[in-house]
Amino acid sequence: MGIDKIQLKYELDNNALVTNIDTLSDIPGWKASGDPIKVNGIWMPSGYSYQADKVHTHNNGHLTMKLIGNGIGDKSHLSVMYNPTHFGDGYTPTIDIKATTNKAQKIVMDAGIDIDLNDGRLMRVDIAKDRKLSETPGIYAHILATGLSFSREKTKQGYADGMYMGNRSRQLGFYDRHKKVNLDNIPNDLPLNTARLEYRLFNAGHRSWSNQYSITKLGDLTNDLDQYQEIYSSGMGMVFTNKVLKDDKVILPPSELYNVLMDYKRKYNRNGFSYYFNHNGVIKAIDDHGLDTLINIASQVFDTETKKLRQRVRNMYAQSITMTRTHQEKKRPSVEYIQEIYNEYAKAC
């Protein structure tokens, strides 16, 4: 477990800082991207992002600075982002925030930017945990996206090797870590099927996490593992609520199935039920929820006669059983995949 990403905010109150930002691209090792903007006839560096691309090669935390706004003013600020992982081996999360901050501070000061990182307002904090799973992470990603919901969820997105869910200020992200670091050409000893589950805190919405966890500035983060375990455990509680847990055993309540089927109805209209089975499998769906529960909820969502729907599902089930026997394979019920995620990430806090 450790910190994967940090973003800080500094209000601008001196012209010297803006001038120094404008000259970053002239400093060896720094790379500028983007375009400047023109304010009152003067080109400002607000459109640029500056990355310490070649500063201390492979040990620069992917540190990036960007001027937001038009320079000096109420809505202008400097954003600093870096990844503590990349001050180390590039793939193992760390809780040694003091050491990584010192390295980031040196890069910033050497570039002529006179700020104290510990005074920066936290705009984003990602706390990550890596675990080796029994199967490829892509399978878990789909099941998590369809089987769980985030408290006060506003957004959810699944993709081939991962997914994320949450709202404007808090989010859980899950992805194939082994595949990611290898695609990035980072030397590593991660075993196959290693997945990362992150609890991400953003500077948006009510930002209630700042008071809840007593972290407003970077200096509020410590090297104490207990601090990060407490925060991470709280994040797990956003999905593993008492609606899906009973005595540490995962259950899939009918309300979750109703929400999933409603999503399919919105995407595929009257064909939503067929797409649900195509994506999840008839056998798995019945194993997960039971035939009666599946039929009753589906008939409500798709406004279909229960008797006809039951016969249709039984026919599809019989066909699936035949195909499964032919191919000699059968996926575990969804609840078992979610139980493994709970055991590896949430319960282990």
C-alpha positions as CSV (number, residue, x, y, z in Angstrom):
1,M,0.0,0.0,0.0
2,G,1.2,3.5,-0.6
3,I,0.6,6.9,-2.3
4,D,0.4,6.7,-6.1
5,K,-0.3,10.3,-7.0
6,I,-0.3,13.8,-5.4
7,Q,-1.5,17.1,-6.8
8,L,-1.0,20.4,-5.0
9,K,-2.3,24.0,-5.5
10,Y,-0.6,27.3,-4.8
11,E,-2.2,30.7,-5.0
12,L,-0.2,33.1,-7.0
13,D,0.9,36.3,-5.1
14,N,4.1,37.4,-6.8
15,N,5.2,38.2,-10.3
16,A,8.6,36.6,-9.8
17,L,7.0,33.1,-9.6
18,V,5.1,33.6,-12.9
19,T,8.3,34.8,-14.6
20,N,10.2,31.8,-13.4
21,I,7.5,29.5,-14.6
22,D,7.8,31.1,-18.0
23,T,11.5,30.2,-18.3
24,L,11.2,26.6,-17.2
25,S,11.5,25.3,-20.8
26,D,14.9,26.9,-21.0
27,I,16.2,24.8,-18.1
28,P,17.9,21.5,-19.1
29,G,15.8,18.5,-18.4
30,W,12.4,20.3,-18.5
31,K,9.9,19.8,-21.3
32,A,7.0,22.1,-22.2
33,S,3.8,21.1,-23.9
34,G,0.7,22.9,-24.8
35,D,0.2,26.5,-26.0
36,P,0.4,29.9,-24.2
37,I,-2.5,32.3,-24.0
38,K,-2.5,36.1,-24.7
39,V,-3.8,38.5,-22.0
40,N,-3.9,42.2,-22.6
41,G,-1.5,41.8,-25.5
42,I,1.0,39.8,-23.3
43,W,1.7,36.1,-23.8
44,M,1.2,34.2,-20.6
45,P,2.5,30.7,-19.8
46,S,-0.9,29.6,-18.5
47,G,-1.5,27.1,-21.4
48,Y,1.8,25.2,-20.8
49,S,2.5,22.1,-18.8
50,Y,6.1,21.8,-17.7
51,Q,7.4,18.3,-16.9
52,A,10.8,17.4,-15.3
53,D,11.2,14.9,-18.2
54,K,14.9,14.5,-18.1
55,V,15.7,15.8,-14.7
56,H,17.2,12.9,-12.7
57,T,16.2,10.5,-15.4
58,H,13.9,7.7,-14.2
59,N,13.9,9.2,-10.7
60,N,11.9,12.4,-11.1
61,G,8.5,11.4,-9.9
62,H,7.0,12.5,-13.3
63,L,6.8,15.9,-11.7
64,T,4.7,18.4,-13.7
65,M,3.8,22.0,-13.1
66,K,1.1,24.1,-14.7
67,L,0.0,27.7,-14.4
68,I,-3.8,27.8,-14.2
69,G,-5.5,31.2,-15.0
70,N,-4.1,34.4,-16.5
71,G,-1.2,35.0,-14.1
72,I,-1.6,37.1,-10.9
73,G,-5.3,37.1,-9.9
74,D,-8.0,35.7,-7.7
75,K,-8.5,32.6,-9.9
76,S,-4.9,32.0,-10.8
77,H,-2.9,29.3,-9.2
78,L,0.1,27.0,-9.7
79,S,-0.6,23.2,-9.9
80,V,2.1,20.8,-9.0
81,M,1.6,17.0,-9.6
82,Y,4.0,14.1,-9.0
83,N,3.9,10.4,-8.4
84,P,5.9,9.2,-5.4
85,T,6.1,5.7,-7.0
86,H,8.4,7.1,-9.7
87,F,10.9,8.4,-7.2
88,G,11.6,4.8,-6.5
89,D,11.4,1.7,-8.7
90,G,8.5,3.0,-10.7
91,Y,5.9,0.4,-9.8
92,T,5.9,-0.2,-6.0
93,P,3.7,2.2,-4.0
94,T,5.4,3.9,-1.1
95,I,4.3,5.5,2.2
96,D,7.6,7.3,2.6
97,I,6.0,10.6,1.7
98,K,8.8,12.6,3.5
99,A,11.6,11.2,1.4
100,T,9.7,11.6,-1.9
101,T,8.6,15.1,-0.9
102,N,12.3,16.1,-0.3
103,K,13.2,14.8,-3.8
104,A,10.3,16.7,-5.4
105,Q,11.2,19.8,-3.4
106,K,14.8,19.7,-4.7
107,I,13.6,19.5,-8.3
108,V,11.3,22.4,-7.8
109,M,13.9,24.6,-6.1
110,D,16.6,23.8,-8.6
111,A,14.3,25.1,-11.3
112,G,14.0,28.4,-9.5
113,I,10.4,28.0,-8.3
114,D,10.4,29.2,-4.7
115,I,7.6,27.3,-3.0
116,D,7.4,24.9,-0.1
117,L,5.6,21.7,-1.2
118,N,4.5,20.9,2.3
119,D,2.4,24.1,2.3
120,G,0.6,23.1,-0.9
121,R,-3.2,22.5,-0.7
122,L,-4.0,18.9,-1.6
123,M,-6.0,18.7,-4.8
124,R,-5.6,15.0,-5.4
125,V,-4.4,12.0,-3.4
126,D,-4.4,8.4,-4.7
127,I,-3.8,5.6,-2.3
128,A,-3.1,2.3,-4.0
129,K,-2.8,-1.4,-3.1
130,D,-1.5,-4.1,-5.4
131,R,-2.6,-7.7,-5.1
132,K,-2.1,-10.9,-7.1
133,L,-5.5,-12.3,-8.1
134,S,-6.3,-15.9,-9.1
135,E,-7.5,-14.9,-12.6
136,T,-6.9,-12.1,-15.1
137,P,-8.0,-8.7,-13.7
138,G,-10.1,-7.9,-16.8
139,I,-12.7,-10.4,-15.5
140,Y,-12.9,-8.8,-12.1
141,A,-13.2,-5.3,-13.7
142,H,-16.4,-6.2,-15.6
143,I,-17.9,-7.9,-12.6
144,L,-17.1,-5.0,-10.2
145,A,-18.6,-2.5,-12.6
146,T,-21.9,-4.5,-12.9
147,G,-22.1,-5.9,-9.4
148,L,-21.2,-3.0,-7.1
149,S,-22.1,0.7,-6.7
150,F,-20.2,3.5,-5.1
151,S,-21.9,5.6,-2.4
152,R,-23.5,8.7,-4.0
153,E,-22.3,7.4,-7.3
154,K,-22.2,9.8,-10.2
155,T,-20.0,8.1,-12.7
156,K,-19.0,4.6,-13.6
157,Q,-16.9,3.4,-16.5
158,G,-15.5,0.0,-17.5
159,Y,-12.9,-0.8,-20.1
160,A,-10.9,-3.9,-21.2
161,D,-8.5,-4.2,-18.3
162,G,-10.1,-2.0,-15.6
163,M,-12.9,0.2,-14.3
164,Y,-13.6,3.2,-12.1
165,M,-16.7,4.3,-10.2
166,G,-17.4,7.2,-7.8
167,N,-18.4,10.9,-7.8
168,R,-16.7,14.3,-8.2
169,S,-14.6,14.1,-5.1
170,R,-14.0,10.4,-4.4
171,Q,-13.4,7.5,-6.7
172,L,-12.3,3.8,-6.8
173,G,-10.1,2.7,-9.7
174,F,-9.2,-0.8,-10.6
175,Y,-6.9,-2.0,-13.3
176,D,-4.4,-4.6,-14.5
177,R,-1.2,-3.4,-12.9
178,H,1.1,-6.0,-14.3
179,K,0.0,-5.2,-17.9
180,K,0.3,-1.4,-17.2
181,V,3.9,-1.4,-16.0
182,N,5.0,-3.7,-18.8
183,L,3.3,-1.5,-21.4
184,D,5.2,1.4,-19.9
185,N,8.4,-0.6,-20.2
186,I,9.2,-0.4,-16.5
187,P,11.4,-3.2,-15.3
188,N,9.5,-5.1,-12.6
189,D,9.0,-8.4,-10.8
190,L,5.2,-8.2,-10.6
191,P,3.6,-11.6,-11.0
192,L,0.9,-12.2,-13.7
193,N,-2.6,-11.1,-12.7
194,T,-1.4,-8.4,-10.3
195,A,-4.2,-5.8,-10.0
196,R,-4.3,-2.4,-8.4
197,L,-7.2,-0.9,-6.6
198,E,-6.9,2.8,-5.8
199,Y,-8.9,5.1,-3.6
200,R,-8.7,8.5,-5.3
201,L,-9.5,11.9,-3.7
202,F,-10.2,14.9,-5.9
203,N,-10.5,18.6,-5.4
204,A,-14.1,18.8,-6.5
205,G,-17.6,18.7,-5.0
206,H,-17.8,19.2,-1.3
207,R,-14.3,17.9,-0.6
208,S,-15.6,16.4,2.6
209,W,-12.6,14.0,2.7
210,S,-10.3,16.9,3.7
211,N,-12.0,17.3,7.1
212,Q,-12.9,13.6,7.5
213,Y,-9.2,12.5,7.1
214,S,-7.7,15.8,8.5
215,I,-5.6,16.3,5.4
216,T,-5.6,19.8,3.9
217,K,-2.0,20.4,3.0
218,L,0.8,18.0,1.9
219,G,2.4,18.4,5.3
220,D,-0.6,16.6,6.8
221,L,0.5,13.4,5.2
222,T,2.9,11.3,7.3
223,N,4.9,8.1,7.0
224,D,2.5,6.3,9.2
225,L,1.0,3.3,7.5
226,D,-2.0,3.5,9.9
227,Q,-3.0,6.8,8.4
228,Y,-3.2,5.3,4.9
229,Q,-4.9,2.1,6.0
230,E,-7.6,4.2,7.8
231,I,-8.2,6.3,4.7
232,Y,-8.2,3.3,2.3
233,S,-10.5,1.3,4.5
234,S,-12.9,4.2,4.5
235,G,-12.8,4.2,0.7
236,M,-13.5,0.4,0.6
237,G,-16.5,1.2,2.7
238,M,-18.0,3.3,-0.1
239,V,-18.7,0.1,-2.1
240,F,-18.6,-2.7,0.5
241,T,-21.6,-1.5,2.5
242,N,-23.9,-3.5,4.8
243,K,-26.1,-3.9,1.7
244,V,-23.5,-6.2,0.1
245,L,-21.8,-7.6,3.2
246,K,-23.0,-9.8,6.0
247,D,-20.4,-11.1,8.5
248,D,-17.6,-10.5,5.9
249,K,-19.5,-12.5,3.3
250,V,-20.4,-10.8,0.1
251,I,-24.0,-10.9,-1.1
252,L,-25.6,-9.5,-4.2
253,P,-28.8,-7.8,-3.2
254,P,-31.8,-7.6,-5.7
255,S,-31.4,-3.8,-5.7
256,E,-28.0,-4.1,-7.4
257,L,-29.5,-6.4,-10.1
258,Y,-32.3,-3.9,-10.7
259,N,-29.8,-1.1,-11.2
260,V,-27.7,-3.2,-13.6
261,L,-30.8,-4.2,-15.7
262,M,-32.0,-0.6,-15.8
263,D,-28.6,0.4,-17.2
264,Y,-28.9,-2.2,-19.9
265,K,-32.4,-1.0,-20.7
266,R,-31.2,2.6,-21.0
267,K,-28.4,1.5,-23.4
268,Y,-30.2,-1.2,-25.4
269,N,-33.9,-0.5,-24.9
270,R,-36.1,-3.7,-25.4
271,N,-33.0,-5.8,-26.3
272,G,-31.3,-5.0,-22.9
273,F,-32.1,-8.3,-21.3
274,S,-30.5,-10.2,-24.2
275,Y,-27.4,-8.0,-24.1
276,Y,-27.2,-8.6,-20.3
277,F,-27.0,-12.4,-20.9
278,N,-24.6,-12.0,-23.7
279,H,-22.2,-10.0,-21.5
280,N,-22.7,-12.0,-18.3
281,G,-23.8,-15.5,-19.2
282,V,-27.1,-17.1,-18.4
283,I,-25.6,-19.7,-16.0
284,K,-23.6,-17.1,-14.1
285,A,-26.6,-14.8,-13.9
286,I,-28.8,-17.5,-12.3
287,D,-26.0,-18.6,-10.0
288,D,-25.5,-15.0,-8.9
289,H,-29.1,-14.1,-8.2
290,G,-31.3,-17.2,-8.4
291,L,-33.9,-17.9,-11.2
292,D,-36.9,-16.5,-9.3
293,T,-35.2,-13.2,-8.4
294,L,-33.8,-12.8,-11.9
295,I,-37.2,-13.4,-13.5
296,N,-39.1,-11.1,-11.1
297,I,-36.8,-8.2,-11.4
298,A,-36.3,-8.5,-15.2
299,S,-40.1,-8.6,-15.7
300,Q,-40.4,-5.3,-13.8
301,V,-37.6,-3.6,-15.6
302,F,-38.5,-4.8,-19.1
303,D,-42.3,-4.9,-18.6
304,T,-42.5,-8.5,-19.8
305,E,-44.9,-11.2,-18.7
306,T,-43.3,-13.4,-16.1
307,K,-44.4,-16.7,-17.6
308,K,-43.0,-16.0,-21.0
309,L,-39.8,-14.6,-19.6
310,R,-39.3,-17.7,-17.4
311,Q,-39.7,-20.0,-20.4
312,R,-37.3,-17.9,-22.4
313,V,-34.6,-18.0,-19.7
314,R,-35.0,-21.8,-19.2
315,N,-34.5,-22.4,-22.9
316,M,-31.4,-20.2,-22.9
317,Y,-30.2,-21.9,-19.7
318,A,-30.5,-25.3,-21.3
319,Q,-28.6,-24.2,-24.4
320,S,-25.8,-22.7,-22.2
321,I,-25.6,-26.0,-20.2
322,T,-25.1,-27.9,-23.4
323,M,-22.4,-25.5,-24.7
324,T,-20.7,-25.5,-21.3
325,R,-20.4,-29.2,-21.3
326,T,-19.1,-29.2,-24.8
327,H,-16.4,-26.7,-24.0
328,Q,-15.8,-28.0,-20.5
329,E,-15.6,-24.6,-18.9
330,K,-17.7,-22.7,-16.4
331,K,-16.9,-19.3,-14.8
332,R,-17.3,-18.8,-11.1
333,P,-20.3,-16.9,-9.9
334,S,-19.8,-13.2,-9.8
335,V,-20.1,-13.1,-6.0
336,E,-17.0,-15.2,-5.7
337,Y,-14.9,-12.7,-7.7
338,I,-16.2,-9.9,-5.6
339,Q,-15.6,-11.8,-2.4
340,E,-11.9,-12.3,-3.6
341,I,-11.6,-8.5,-4.1
342,Y,-13.1,-7.9,-0.7
343,N,-10.7,-10.3,1.0
344,E,-7.6,-9.1,-0.8
345,Y,-8.2,-5.3,-0.6
346,A,-10.8,-4.3,1.9
347,K,-10.7,-7.0,4.6
348,A,-6.9,-7.0,4.6
349,C,-6.7,-3.3,5.6
